[in-house]
Amino acid sequence: GSQQNRASRRKNYQRKNRDGKKAREEGSQQKDRGKTTSTKDQKESKNKEKKTTKRGKEGENKQKKDRKNSTSSTSSNSSDEESLSEEELAMLKEQVEQKKKLISTMRNKPWRMVKKLSVLREAQDFVEKFEGALGKGKGKKLYAYKMMMAKKWVKFKRDFENFKTQCIPWEMKIKEVESHFGSSVASYFIFLRWMYGVNLVLFGLIFGLVIIPEVLMGMPYGSLPRKTVPRDEQATAMDFSVLWDFEGYIKYSALFYGYYNNQRTIGWLKYRLPMAYFMVGISIFGYSLMVVIRSMARNANESTADGDDDNFIFSWKMFTSWDYLIGNPETADNKFASITTSFKESIVDEQESNKDENIHLRRFLRVLANVLIICCLCGSGYLIYFVVKRSQTFSKMQNVGWYERNEVEIVMSLLGMFCPPLFETIAALENYHPRIGLKWQLGRIFALFLGNLYTFLLALMDDVNEKLAEEDVVKNITHWTLLGHQNSSAGNDSTVTPPPLDPADVPRGPCWETTVGIEFVRLTVSDILVTYITILVGDFIRACFVRFVNYCWCWDLEAGFPSYAEFDISGNVLGLVFNQGMIWMGSFYAPGLVGINVLRLLTSMYFQCWAVMSSNVPHARVFKASKSNNFYMGLLLLILFLSLLPVAYTIMSLPPSFDCGPFSGKKRMYDVIQETIELDFPLFVAKIFSYVANPGLIIPAILLMVLTIYYLNAVSKAYQRANAELRKKMQMQREEEKNKRNNKASTNPMLQDLEDLLTPSTKTESPPKQAEDKKIESPNGTSPVRKPGRGEVPAGSPMAGGRGAAFTPPAPVFVTQPRTLGLRAPYPGQPRPWGHPLGPVPGRGRGQPCY
């Protein structure tokens, strides 16, 4: 029976378990179905809410558009009615001011660029849209019109400034050269562009005031002997060899001095050509002097106003060199190369400032280098004087070859080509800083060119004196020839006017002014050809040879000999300065020489930029030429003064030719001024001019100018000393502030250690509230921390922390009997422990605690 009861109990228990499992499964399925239905209902409700919000937004946008259209239509139709209330206008004004302030401070916001641009566009649109609405009534349109015109004027000025920047010739070419070769090479091209602008102005003066009036209003070609090729030269006047020597038809053209007529007035305008020729010749030197001095003053102001700080050079270059407005990859590469080059320049400057050397050996080598260079200069001067004297003998001979005719130009060009590299080789002994070495090299080449030029002029003056002696004989022959022609025609028939003598048959004088002009033109043209051939052969063909033959050569041609050529800054700069000196001297005798120089500079810019970028490599010792432009201007000012002396000597001392040029028939060239004053001005002007020309007034005026220059120079030096002292004071003050900050940073830990070592009595007692807060209860509800006994360390003692804590023995621990393990009831508002519900006894859960 007991076994049957047990079996029945088991069966009932199994049935109950099966029924419970089935009920649980059905309940879980119903729950899942309820969940799916609830999630579907939630999704549908969310979609409905989204649709309603979209419809509401569309309705609001439509209402806003309608409001905008209505406001615009009402403002356009009724301008007299106020469209906004005073409160709305005040709010709108505040918003506009806020947007303007945001626009002005947008650059300082720590936002991303995308956010800056979007917010800036929104603010600008808002200001443009609502700024005109700040007016009331009839003044609304007028205010909007004024604001519109002000904005357009600002935009026009900005666009015009951009247009002026884009109109600067060859700006991108020079920037590209600067990015790859440094500022020293770019300074040459900037100087070349400046020279081109100066020569363009000079060409405009000569071409507009001298050449064009003579061509349009003067006597035509063939009407006068000075404008006609002689009879014995007409057969070969068009040969290339003759034209290449600037003889034949070129000699009797408007390119040279002898072509111009000496009539006081020409044409229906009564244009005074001799006076214009003289004044233009003087104004060329005056304008050049003014421009050079002005450029030097501007460069000096820029160099003093830069405020370059020598502290943290590399940090400034590292963090402030990049231009974040660059968007072109090629421009970015150029900027990267420019930054790299600037780092190289600064590194070279730092190395040179920290260099140690043997002073006595360095002085000996520098003296030796200067002696060798002086010997080279003396030898080149003697060679030029010998060649010029020899060319005078060749000019008197018949059937002279091409070399004999052009020996002077060839020798001067070869000296200008080979002496600068020789000077550079000798200068390697001196081991100067690259910037200082460049200035020494420029000075030596300048002395070479200037010595060659003045040697050439001295030898040419001997030739001029011989031609003046020859001119007296030719003058008598011409006079007797014309007199004999008139007598012969009068003897045949006295009633008939004699036929004029053919201008080609009239005996001619040597016309020494044209001869001097031809020599200057030859020198200029030969210098152009030698420069271009040197660049083509010495740079381009050399670079091609190194580039393509390096693969099959015995050694590395790029690293060893011959390697790629470096751009010769000193030689090219001095070539420009020397050539400009010849232009200033020769333009008085050959007015067309300035036009030739303009073409030369124009082609040099393109040709040399191409040669630099394709054939040259950057200098091994790159340096920054921040003040080289002013040094170039100083050399140019010196050669301008030295080129003025020969022209002034010929104007004041030598008599002009009797049968050519605008001053023929006068004793001196400056007599044209006295003639114009006497005939064209009132009598008192002539008296004033005579008083001003008195040496008794000129000498005191010159002395006064010298004293003024001395005073201004002394004042400028005093200002420079004061500026240097102020910089020193600022530097000292900056160093003192740095030392103070460093001392504070170093003394803070020491002061902390001293405070830790102080006794408790010296410390300030804490207030009672803080003392009460220090009484911390134990986490299990025990009493506050008891007072320290013998073994404990007081809280304020020096052994409590810091360095003394390591030497104190551990304090004994007082152990008390723990309380019962019953749990305390939580405070009001405090969460219950473990999240269990309260049991029948406070602090207990279900059942009794198990000990």
C-alpha positions, 0 to 999 in steps of 0.5 A, spaced: 500 500 500 505 504 501 508 503 494 502 504 491 501 511 494 508 513 493 507 511 485 500 515 485 504 521 488 509 521 483 504 520 477 501 526 480 507 530 481 509 529 474 502 531 471 503 537 475 510 539 472 507 537 465 501 542 466 506 547 469 511 547 463 505 548 458 502 553 462 509 557 462 510 556 455 503 558 453 504 564 457 511 566 454 508 565 447 503 570 449 508 575 452 512 575 446 506 576 441 504 582 446 511 585 445 511 584 438 504 587 437 506 593 442 513 594 438 508 595 432 504 599 435 509 604 438 513 604 431 506 606 427 505 611 433 512 614 432 511 614 424 504 618 425 508 623 430 513 624 425 508 625 419 505 630 423 511 634 425 513 634 418 506 637 416 507 642 422 514 644 419 512 645 412 506 649 414 510 653 419 515 654 413 509 656 408 507 661 413 514 664 414 514 664 406 508 668 406 510 673 411 516 674 408 512 675 401 507 679 405 512 684 408 516 685 402 510 686 398 508 691 403 514 695 404 515 695 396 508 698 395 507 702 401 514 706 403 511 711 408 507 706 412 511 703 418 512 695 417 515 694 424 513 696 430 518 700 435 520 693 439 521 689 433 526 694 430 530 695 437 530 687 437 532 687 430 537 692 431 540 688 437 541 682 433 544 686 427 549 689 432 550 682 435 551 679 428 556 684 426 560 683 432 560 676 431 563 677 424 568 682 426 570 676 432 569 670 427 577 669 426 578 668 434 573 663 435 576 656 436 571 653 431 572 648 425 573 652 419 567 649 416 563 652 422 566 658 421 564 659 414 557 657 415 556 661 421 559 667 417 555 666 411 549 666 415 551 672 419 553 676 413 546 674 410 542 677 416 546 683 416 545 684 409 538 683 409 535 686 415 540 692 416 536 697 411 530 695 415 533 700 421 530 706 418 523 708 419 518 711 414 521 715 408 528 714 410 528 706 410 530 706 402 535 712 403 538 708 409 538 701 405 541 705 399 547 708 403 549 701 406 549 698 399 553 703 396 558 703 402 558 696 401 560 696 394 565 701 395 569 697 400 568 691 395 571 695 389 577 698 393 578 690 395 578 688 388 582 694 386 587 692 391 587 685 388 587 688 381 593 692 383 597 686 386 595 682 380 598 687 375 605 687 378 609 684 373 613 677 374 610 677 381 609 669 380 615 668 377 619 671 382 615 668 388 617 661 384 624 663 384 624 665 391 621 659 394 626 654 391 633 659 391 632 663 397 631 671 398 638 672 395 637 670 388 630 673 388 633 680 390 636 680 384 630 679 380 626 684 384 632 689 382 632 687 375 624 689 375 625 695 378 631 697 373 626 695 368 621 700 371 626 706 371 628 705 364 621 705 362 620 712 364 627 714 361 625 711 355 618 715 355 621 722 356 626 721 351 622 718 346 616 723 347 620 729 348 626 728 343 625 723 338 618 723 336 618 731 335 624 731 331 621 725 326 614 728 326 616 736 325 623 736 323 627 736 317 626 729 313 631 725 311 636 727 306 634 734 306 641 736 310 648 733 310 647 731 318 641 727 316 644 724 309 649 718 308 656 721 305 657 719 297 663 715 298 659 711 304 652 710 300 655 703 296 656 700 303 651 703 307 646 697 307 651 691 308 650 687 314 657 688 317 657 696 316 650 696 320 653 691 325 658 696 327 652 701 327 655 705 321 651 707 314 644 708 315 644 707 323 649 712 324 645 718 320 638 716 324 635 718 330 638 713 334 644 718 335 646 725 337 648 727 330 641 726 327 638 732 330 637 739 327 640 745 331 634 750 329 631 754 335 624 752 333 621 746 329 614 745 326 608 749 327 608 748 334 614 752 334 617 746 339 624 748 342 628 742 340 635 744 342 632 746 349 628 740 350 634 735 348 638 739 353 633 739 359 631 731 358 638 730 358 639 733 365 632 730 367 634 723 366 640 724 371 635 728 376 629 723 376 634 717 377 637 720 383 630 722 386 628 715 385 634 711 387 634 715 394 627 714 395 628 707 394 634 707 399 630 711 404 624 706 403 628 700 404 631 703 410 624 705 413 622 697 412 628 694 415 627 699 421 620 698 422 620 690 421 622 689 429 625 682 427 626 679 434 632 675 434 629 670 440 625 664 438 627 664 431 626 657 429 619 657 433 616 662 430 618 659 423 616 652 425 609 655 427 607 661 423 610 660 417 605 656 413 599 660 409 593 656 410 589 660 404 594 656 399 589 651 395 594 650 389 598 644 390 604 647 386 603 653 390 603 649 396 610 645 394 613 652 393 611 654 400 614 648 403 620 649 399 620 656 401 620 654 408 625 649 408 630 654 405 628 659 410 630 654 415 637 653 412 638 661 412 637 661 419 641 655 420 647 658 416 646 665 420 647 661 427 653 657 425 656 663 423 655 667 429 658 661 433 664 660 429 671 659 432 677 661 428 684 662 428 684 670 428 692 671 426 691 666 420 685 669 418 687 676 417 693 673 413 689 670 408 685 676 408 690 681 406 693 676 401 686 675 398 686 683 397 693 684 394 691 679 389 685 682 387 688 689 387 693 686 382 688 683 378 684 690 377 691 694 375 692 689 370 685 689 367 685 697 367 692 697 363 689 692 358 683 696 357 687 702 356 692 699 351 687 696 347 683 703 346 689 706 344 691 701 339 684 701 336 685 709 335 691 706 330 686 701 327 681 706 325 686 710 321 688 704 317 684 701 311 681 694 310 681 693 318 678 686 320 672 684 324 677 683 330 680 689 330 674 693 329 671 690 335 677 689 340 675 693 345 668 691 346 671 683 346 676 685 351 672 688 356 666 683 355 672 677 356 674 681 363 667 682 365 666 674 364 672 671 367 674 676 373 668 675 377 669 667 378 677 669 379 675 674 385 670 669 387 676 663 387 680 668 391 675 670 396 675 663 398 681 664 402 677 669 407 672 665 409 667 671 410 659 670 412 656 669 405 652 675 406 658 679 408 662 675 402 657 677 397 658 685 399 666 684 398 665 680 392 660 686 389 665 691 391 670 688 388 667 687 381 664 694 382 671 696 382 673 692 376 667 695 372 668 702 374 676 702 373 675 699 366 669 704 364 673 710 366 679 707 363 675 706 357 673 714 358 680 716 359 682 713 352 676 715 349 677 722 351 684 722 347 680 720 341 675 726 342 681 731 343 684 728 336 677 729 333 676 736 335 683 738 332 681 735 326 674 738 326 677 745 325 681 743 319 674 740 316 670 746 318 675 750 314 674 746 308 666 746 308 666 753 309 670 754 302 666 748 299 660 752 300 663 759 298 666 756 292 659 753 290 655 760 291 661 763 287 661 759 281 653 759 280 653 767 281 659 767 276 655 763 270 648 767 271 647 772 276 640 772 275 638 765 276 639 762 283 644 757 284 642 750 285 643 747 292 649 743 293 647 736 294 647 734 302 651 727 300 657 732 297 658 736 303 664 735 307 663 732 314 666 733 320 668 727 325 662 729 329 665 726 336 658 726 340 656 721 335 662 717 335 662 716 343 654 714 342 656 709 337 662 706 342 657 706 348 652 702 343 657 697 341 659 696 349 651 695 350 650 690 345 656 686 346 655 685 353 648 683 352 650 677 347 656 675 352 651 675 357 646 670 353 651 666 350 654 665 357 648 663 360 646 658 354 653 655 354 655 655 361 649 653 365 644 650 360 648 646 356 652 644 362 646 642 366 644 638 360 651 634 359 651 633 367 644 630 367 644 625 361 652 623 361 652 622 368 649 615 367 655 613 363 661 617 366 667 615 370 665 619 377 659 622 379 658 629 375 652 631 379 656 631 386 663 632 383 666 636 377 663 640 373 656 639 377 650 644 376 651 651 376 649 656 381 646 662 380 652 668 380 648 673 384 654 678 384 656 678 377 649 679 375 648 684 379 654 688 378 652 687 370 646 690 371 649 696 375 655 697 370 650 696 364 646 702 367 652 706 368 653 706 361 646 707 359 646 714 363 652 716 360 651 714 353 643 716 353 646 724 352 650 722 345 645 716 343 638 717 345 636 710 342 640 707 347 635 707 352 630 703 348 635 698 347 636 697 354 629 696 355 629 691 350 635 688 354 631 688 361 625 685 358 628 679 355 633 678 361 627 677 365 624 671 361 631 668 359 634 668 366 628 666 370 628 660 365 635 659 366 635 659 373 629 654 374 632 649 369 639 649 369 641 652 376 641 649 383 640 652 390 647 655 393 650 650 398 650 656 403 644 659 403 643 666 406 638 671 407 639 677 403 634 682 407 638 688 406 642 686 400 637 691 396 639 697 399 646 695 398 645 694 391 641 701 391 648 704 394 652 701 388 647 704 383 647 711 387 655 711 386 655 709 379 650 714 377 654 720 381 660 717 377 657 717 370 654 724 371 661 727 371 663 725 364 657 728 361 657 734 366 665 735 363 663 735 356 657 739 357 661 745 360 668 744 357 668 741 350 665 745 344 660 741 340 661 739 333 659 745 328 655 741 323 651 735 327 647 735 333 642 740 336 647 744 339 652 746 333 654 753 332 654 754 339 661 755 343 658 750 349 652 746 350 649 750 356 649 756 351 642 754 349 639 756 356 642 763 356 639 763 349 632 761 351 632 766 357 634 772 353 629 771 347 623 767 351 623 770 358 622 777 360 628 781 362 628 781 370 628 773 369 635 774 365 637 778 371 635 773 376 638 767 373 645 771 372 645 773 380 643 765 381 649 763 377 654 767 380 659 763 384 658 768 390 651 764 391 653 757 389 659 756 393 655 758 400 649 754 397 653 748 397 656 749 403 650 750 407 647 743 403 654 740 406 652 742 413 645 740 413 647 733 410 652 733 416 647 735 421 641 730 419 646 724 419 648 726 426 641 726 428 640 719 424 646 716 428 643 719 435 636 716 433 639 709 431 643 709 438 637 711 442 633 705 438 639 700 440 639 702 447 631 702 447 632 695 444 637 693 450 633 695 455 627 691 453 631 685 452 634 686 459 627 687 462 624 681 458 630 677 461 628 679 468 621 677 467 623 670 465 628 670 471 623 672 476 618 666 473 624 661 473 625 663 480 618 662 482 618 656 479 624 653 483 622 656 489 615 653 490 617 646 492 623 649 497 617 653 500 613 647 501 618 643 504 620 649 509 612 649 511 612 642 512 618 643 517 615 648 521 612 647 528 605 646 529 605 653 534 608 657 528 602 655 523 595 658 524 590 654 528 584 652 524 577 655 525 572 651 530 568 649 524 574 646 520 576 642 527 569 639 527 569 637 520 576 633 522 572 629 527 571 623 522 566 617 524 568 610 523 564 607 517 561 602 522 558 607 527 564 607 532 565 613 536 570 619 533 577 618 533 580 618 539 586 623 541 593 621 540 597 617 545 604 616 546 605 612 540 601 616 535 603 622 531 599 629 532 596 631 525 600 638 525 607 635 527 613 635 522 613 627 522 606 626 520 608 627 512 613 629 508 620 627 509 619 626 516 614 620 515 619 615 513 623 616 519 617 615 524 615 608 527 608 605 525 603 607 531 600 601 535 593 600 533 587 599 538 583 594 537 576 594 540 570 588 540 566 589 534 559 590 535 553 585 533 552 584 526 545 587 526 544 592 520 542 599 522 536 602 519 537 607 513 536 614 514 530 617 511 532 618 503 538 614 503 537 607 499 536 601 502 542 596 503 542 591 497 535 593 495 531 588 499 525 590 502 524 591 509 522 585 513 518 584 520 524 587 524 527 593 522 533 592 519 532 585 517 530 581 511 526 575 510 527 570 516 532 571 521 539 572 520 544 566 520 550 567 525 
